[in-house]
Each structure stands twice: as structure tokens, then as C-alpha cells.
Amino acid sequence: MSHPDEDPVTAPVAIPAEFRQRSSSAVEVPGSVLPPPPRRTNDWASVLIAIAFGLAFAWDLFEAIANLVGLLNYAAAADKRLNSFAWIILGAAIVLPPISYAIGLWIGRRRGPARLALVLFAALGASSCAALTLEALVR
């Protein structure tokens, strides 16, 4: 079996013939061209879901721009200017919806329509919560 000086843990083990596998080079593959990948039938559904959620994110962006314009008009009517904190918060509220949408699309890009909708719904919820928090900080 093994030499008395060999370590029994690292010594080679003889594998019985019935448990041996053939090497991969012994397997013959008929033809050398792989079949084309299966076509996805849910592409249109994913596009429609992305467009629908894109409209919701566009609405959040519109709200952020409207908040900026409204607060600028309010400050002008009071003969005041917005401070740097307000500009940072309002700028973040404008940048947040497109970034959330892009991240949601990136995460859900290779998943099915249902998972894409779930990821975009979570991104929309996070974007809306952050927008409301940012709006509450300014007012």
C-alpha cells in the first residue's frame, strides 16, 4: 500500500476502476459549432416596464425642478437668496431620480420583467423617500 515513511494523509490513493471517469478528451462532440443561445421572448415586456418606471422617475425629477423654481420664486418675493445648504439639497433632489433609475436598470438589466419591475419599484421607493427627506430639510 504505502511506504512506512510516507504521510498517510498526503499519500496517493488508488481509485478503483469502476469509480474512474473518462477524461474529457475521450468524449467526442458531434460538430464543432455550438447552437445559438435561446431567444428571449420577454424583451418587449422589459422595455415597457422600463418605460413605465422611467415616466415615474421623470415625474420625481419634474417635482424636484418644480421645488427649485418654487423656492427661488419664494425667496425672490421675500427679497432673499437661497443659502448654500438649500442649493446642495435641491441639487441632490434633482440628481437623485436619474441616478436611481440608472442604478435600477443596471441591477435589473439581465433579469426577467417581473424582477426588473421589482428592482425599479424599490429604486423608485428609495428615490421618493430620499426626495421627501430632502424636501423636508429645505422647508
C-alpha positions as YAML, in Angstrom:
chain: A
units: angstrom
residues:
- id: 1
  name: MET
  ca: [0.00, 0.00, 0.00]
- id: 2
  name: SER
  ca: [2.13, 2.85, 1.20]
- id: 3
  name: HIS
  ca: [5.68, 3.16, 2.30]
- id: 4
  name: PRO
  ca: [6.12, 3.35, 6.08]
- id: 5
  name: ASP
  ca: [7.92, 6.70, 5.76]
- id: 6
  name: GLU
  ca: [5.04, 8.32, 3.76]
- id: 7
  name: ASP
  ca: [2.46, 10.50, 5.41]
- id: 8
  name: PRO
  ca: [-0.92, 8.66, 5.27]
- id: 9
  name: VAL
  ca: [-2.78, 11.93, 4.74]
- id: 10
  name: THR
  ca: [-0.87, 13.08, 1.67]
- id: 11
  name: ALA
  ca: [-0.05, 9.66, 0.19]
- id: 12
  name: PRO
  ca: [-1.67, 8.90, -3.19]
- id: 13
  name: VAL
  ca: [-4.82, 6.81, -3.08]
- id: 14
  name: ALA
  ca: [-5.60, 4.16, -5.69]
- id: 15
  name: ILE
  ca: [-9.07, 4.70, -7.21]
- id: 16
  name: PRO
  ca: [-10.93, 1.52, -8.25]
- id: 17
  name: ALA
  ca: [-11.64, 1.23, -11.99]
- id: 18
  name: GLU
  ca: [-15.44, 1.39, -11.58]
- id: 19
  name: PHE
  ca: [-15.17, 4.83, -9.99]
- id: 20
  name: ARG
  ca: [-12.80, 6.33, -12.55]
- id: 21
  name: GLN
  ca: [-14.16, 8.81, -15.07]
- id: 22
  name: ARG
  ca: [-13.05, 9.12, -18.61]
- id: 23
  name: SER
  ca: [-11.10, 12.21, -19.41]
- id: 24
  name: SER
  ca: [-12.85, 14.99, -21.25]
- id: 25
  name: SER
  ca: [-10.62, 14.41, -24.26]
- id: 26
  name: ALA
  ca: [-12.15, 10.95, -24.69]
- id: 27
  name: VAL
  ca: [-15.62, 12.43, -25.26]
- id: 28
  name: GLU
  ca: [-16.47, 13.22, -28.86]
- id: 29
  name: VAL
  ca: [-18.67, 16.21, -29.57]
- id: 30
  name: PRO
  ca: [-20.71, 15.95, -32.79]
- id: 31
  name: GLY
  ca: [-19.99, 19.11, -34.77]
- id: 32
  name: SER
  ca: [-17.79, 21.99, -33.74]
- id: 33
  name: VAL
  ca: [-20.38, 24.76, -33.69]
- id: 34
  name: LEU
  ca: [-22.41, 25.45, -30.57]
- id: 35
  name: PRO
  ca: [-26.13, 26.06, -31.00]
- id: 36
  name: PRO
  ca: [-27.26, 29.69, -30.82]
- id: 37
  name: PRO
  ca: [-28.40, 30.93, -27.42]
- id: 38
  name: PRO
  ca: [-32.15, 30.77, -26.83]
- id: 39
  name: ARG
  ca: [-34.05, 33.91, -27.78]
- id: 40
  name: ARG
  ca: [-35.61, 35.89, -25.01]
- id: 41
  name: THR
  ca: [-39.30, 36.42, -25.51]
- id: 42
  name: ASN
  ca: [-39.71, 38.92, -22.69]
- id: 43
  name: ASP
  ca: [-37.67, 41.76, -24.21]
- id: 44
  name: TRP
  ca: [-40.76, 43.82, -25.08]
- id: 45
  name: ALA
  ca: [-42.19, 43.40, -21.61]
- id: 46
  name: SER
  ca: [-38.91, 44.56, -20.06]
- id: 47
  name: VAL
  ca: [-38.81, 47.59, -22.36]
- id: 48
  name: LEU
  ca: [-42.40, 48.52, -21.49]
- id: 49
  name: ILE
  ca: [-41.69, 48.16, -17.77]
- id: 50
  name: ALA
  ca: [-38.56, 50.31, -18.10]
- id: 51
  name: ILE
  ca: [-40.55, 53.00, -19.96]
- id: 52
  name: ALA
  ca: [-43.37, 52.97, -17.40]
- id: 53
  name: PHE
  ca: [-40.95, 53.33, -14.49]
- id: 54
  name: GLY
  ca: [-38.99, 55.91, -16.47]
- id: 55
  name: LEU
  ca: [-42.11, 58.06, -16.53]
- id: 56
  name: ALA
  ca: [-42.45, 57.73, -12.76]
- id: 57
  name: PHE
  ca: [-38.80, 58.72, -12.28]
- id: 58
  name: ALA
  ca: [-39.31, 61.62, -14.71]
- id: 59
  name: TRP
  ca: [-42.20, 62.79, -12.53]
- id: 60
  name: ASP
  ca: [-39.89, 62.78, -9.50]
- id: 61
  name: LEU
  ca: [-37.37, 64.80, -11.48]
- id: 62
  name: PHE
  ca: [-40.10, 67.24, -12.51]
- id: 63
  name: GLU
  ca: [-41.13, 67.63, -8.87]
- id: 64
  name: ALA
  ca: [-37.53, 68.36, -7.84]
- id: 65
  name: ILE
  ca: [-37.17, 71.01, -10.55]
- id: 66
  name: ALA
  ca: [-40.55, 72.50, -9.58]
- id: 67
  name: ASN
  ca: [-39.40, 72.68, -5.93]
- id: 68
  name: LEU
  ca: [-36.27, 74.52, -7.00]
- id: 69
  name: VAL
  ca: [-38.21, 77.01, -9.13]
- id: 70
  name: GLY
  ca: [-40.85, 77.46, -6.44]
- id: 71
  name: LEU
  ca: [-38.32, 78.12, -3.70]
- id: 72
  name: LEU
  ca: [-36.39, 80.51, -5.94]
- id: 73
  name: ASN
  ca: [-39.61, 82.45, -6.61]
- id: 74
  name: TYR
  ca: [-40.49, 82.41, -2.92]
- id: 75
  name: ALA
  ca: [-37.03, 83.69, -2.00]
- id: 76
  name: ALA
  ca: [-37.21, 86.40, -4.68]
- id: 77
  name: ALA
  ca: [-40.63, 87.52, -3.42]
- id: 78
  name: ALA
  ca: [-39.18, 87.82, 0.09]
- id: 79
  name: ASP
  ca: [-36.16, 89.68, -1.31]
- id: 80
  name: LYS
  ca: [-33.85, 86.93, -0.03]
- id: 81
  name: ARG
  ca: [-31.47, 84.43, -1.60]
- id: 82
  name: LEU
  ca: [-31.20, 80.69, -1.09]
- id: 83
  name: ASN
  ca: [-28.26, 79.68, 1.05]
- id: 84
  name: SER
  ca: [-25.70, 77.08, 0.01]
- id: 85
  name: PHE
  ca: [-27.38, 74.36, 2.10]
- id: 86
  name: ALA
  ca: [-30.62, 74.81, 0.16]
- id: 87
  name: TRP
  ca: [-28.77, 74.69, -3.15]
- id: 88
  name: ILE
  ca: [-27.00, 71.46, -2.18]
- id: 89
  name: ILE
  ca: [-30.23, 69.81, -1.03]
- id: 90
  name: LEU
  ca: [-32.21, 70.95, -4.08]
- id: 91
  name: GLY
  ca: [-29.39, 69.89, -6.40]
- id: 92
  name: ALA
  ca: [-29.25, 66.48, -4.78]
- id: 93
  name: ALA
  ca: [-33.03, 66.15, -5.20]
- id: 94
  name: ILE
  ca: [-32.63, 66.88, -8.92]
- id: 95
  name: VAL
  ca: [-29.76, 64.43, -9.42]
- id: 96
  name: LEU
  ca: [-31.25, 61.60, -7.35]
- id: 97
  name: PRO
  ca: [-34.09, 60.33, -9.63]
- id: 98
  name: PRO
  ca: [-31.97, 59.82, -12.79]
- id: 99
  name: ILE
  ca: [-29.21, 58.15, -10.81]
- id: 100
  name: SER
  ca: [-31.69, 55.85, -9.03]
- id: 101
  name: TYR
  ca: [-33.29, 54.93, -12.36]
- id: 102
  name: ALA
  ca: [-29.91, 54.18, -13.93]
- id: 103
  name: ILE
  ca: [-28.84, 52.02, -10.98]
- id: 104
  name: GLY
  ca: [-32.19, 50.18, -11.04]
- id: 105
  name: LEU
  ca: [-31.84, 49.50, -14.76]
- id: 106
  name: TRP
  ca: [-28.27, 48.36, -14.29]
- id: 107
  name: ILE
  ca: [-29.19, 45.94, -11.49]
- id: 108
  name: GLY
  ca: [-32.26, 44.57, -13.30]
- id: 109
  name: ARG
  ca: [-30.86, 44.56, -16.83]
- id: 110
  name: ARG
  ca: [-30.44, 40.79, -17.24]
- id: 111
  name: ARG
  ca: [-33.34, 39.64, -15.15]
- id: 112
  name: GLY
  ca: [-36.86, 38.91, -16.29]
- id: 113
  name: PRO
  ca: [-39.61, 41.52, -16.49]
- id: 114
  name: ALA
  ca: [-41.03, 40.74, -13.05]
- id: 115
  name: ARG
  ca: [-37.66, 41.12, -11.32]
- id: 116
  name: LEU
  ca: [-36.89, 44.24, -13.32]
- id: 117
  name: ALA
  ca: [-40.20, 45.73, -12.17]
- id: 118
  name: LEU
  ca: [-39.41, 44.79, -8.57]
- id: 119
  name: VAL
  ca: [-35.93, 46.35, -8.71]
- id: 120
  name: LEU
  ca: [-37.24, 49.53, -10.35]
- id: 121
  name: PHE
  ca: [-40.09, 49.72, -7.82]
- id: 122
  name: ALA
  ca: [-37.57, 49.51, -4.97]
- id: 123
  name: ALA
  ca: [-35.40, 52.17, -6.64]
- id: 124
  name: LEU
  ca: [-38.45, 54.42, -7.11]
- id: 125
  name: GLY
  ca: [-39.42, 53.98, -3.47]
- id: 126
  name: ALA
  ca: [-35.90, 54.78, -2.29]
- id: 127
  name: SER
  ca: [-35.74, 57.80, -4.59]
- id: 128
  name: SER
  ca: [-39.12, 59.09, -3.40]
- id: 129
  name: CYS
  ca: [-38.23, 58.63, 0.27]
- id: 130
  name: ALA
  ca: [-34.95, 60.44, -0.21]
- id: 131
  name: ALA
  ca: [-36.68, 63.24, -2.15]
- id: 132
  name: LEU
  ca: [-39.24, 63.73, 0.61]
- id: 133
  name: THR
  ca: [-36.50, 63.77, 3.21]
- id: 134
  name: LEU
  ca: [-34.50, 66.32, 1.23]
- id: 135
  name: GLU
  ca: [-37.62, 68.46, 0.73]
- id: 136
  name: ALA
  ca: [-38.34, 68.38, 4.47]
- id: 137
  name: LEU
  ca: [-34.76, 69.52, 5.17]
- id: 138
  name: VAL
  ca: [-35.18, 72.59, 2.99]
- id: 139
  name: ARG
  ca: [-38.56, 73.72, 4.27]
...
